[in-house]
Amino acid sequence: MEKEKIARLALKNALTTGVFKQNVLLFIEHHLDEVEPGYWKTHFGTTQPTALQVVDKLVLQDNSDANLLDFTLPDDVTQYLLCVTLEGNQIIDISMES
């Protein structure tokens, strides 16, 4: 899926470019604080994964709207999503939703 690739690239770029960086880091930091260390160790091989490691492991949730892609952590560990909104192939927004 082309839009998924665009969305994943935007999430990675947000960590370095500053565009939507605060929203992506909010999602990651919240979960690093709230999720048990054993989860991180199992899925990432460390109890303190980097932001990029977390972004790389996000899973796409099923969604009928092709312009809204919802990503979350593996194994349903959270109710929170990182929502990437697209207009065509342009990223309009990245936000944390519940």
C-alpha positions in Angstrom: 0.0 0.0 0.0 1.6 3.2 -1.2 -0.1 5.5 1.4 1.2 3.2 4.2 4.7 3.7 3.0 4.2 7.5 2.8 2.7 7.5 6.3 5.5 5.4 7.8 8.1 7.7 6.2 6.3 10.8 7.6 6.4 9.2 11.1 10.2 8.6 10.8 10.8 12.1 9.4 8.8 13.7 12.2 11.5 12.5 14.6 14.2 14.6 12.8 12.4 17.4 10.9 10.3 18.7 13.7 7.1 18.6 11.7 4.7 16.8 14.0 7.6 15.8 16.1 5.9 16.7 19.4 2.9 14.5 18.6 5.0 11.5 17.7 7.2 11.9 20.8 4.1 12.4 23.0 2.9 8.9 21.9 6.3 7.3 22.4 7.1 8.9 25.7 3.7 8.2 27.1 4.0 4.5 26.4 7.6 4.3 27.6 6.4 5.6 30.9 3.2 3.5 31.1 3.9 0.1 29.6 5.7 -2.5 31.6 9.5 -3.0 30.9 8.8 -6.7 30.0 6.8 -5.6 27.0 9.6 -3.5 25.6 12.2 -6.3 26.3 10.0 -8.8 24.5 9.3 -6.7 21.4 12.4 -4.6 21.2 15.2 -6.5 23.0 15.6 -3.6 25.5 13.6 -2.0 28.2 14.3 1.5 26.7 13.9 1.4 22.9 14.7 4.5 20.9 12.0 6.6 19.3 13.0 5.3 15.9 12.8 1.7 17.1 9.3 2.3 18.3 8.2 4.0 15.1 9.7 1.1 13.1 7.6 -1.5 15.0 4.2 0.3 14.8 1.4 -1.7 13.3 -1.3 -0.4 11.0 -4.8 -0.8 12.2 -7.7 -1.7 9.9 -9.5 1.4 8.8 -11.9 2.0 6.0 -10.8 5.5 5.3 -7.8 5.4 2.9 -6.8 9.0 3.9 -6.6 8.2 7.6 -4.0 5.6 8.7 -3.9 4.6 12.3 -0.8 3.0 13.8 -0.3 1.5 17.3 2.0 -0.7 19.2 2.1 -4.5 18.6 -0.1 -6.9 20.6 -2.9 -4.5 21.5 -0.9 -3.1 24.5 -2.6 0.3 24.2 -5.8 2.0 23.2 -3.9 4.9 21.8 -3.2 5.5 18.1 -0.9 7.6 16.0 -3.2 8.9 13.3 -1.7 10.0 10.0 -4.1 12.1 7.9 -3.3 12.4 4.2 -4.7 14.4 1.4 -3.7 12.6 -1.8 -0.1 11.8 -1.0 0.5 14.8 1.2 0.6 14.5 5.0 -1.9 16.9 6.6 -1.6 15.9 10.2 -0.1 13.3 12.7 -1.9 13.2 16.0 -2.2 10.9 19.0 -5.8 9.7 19.5 -7.6 7.4 21.9 
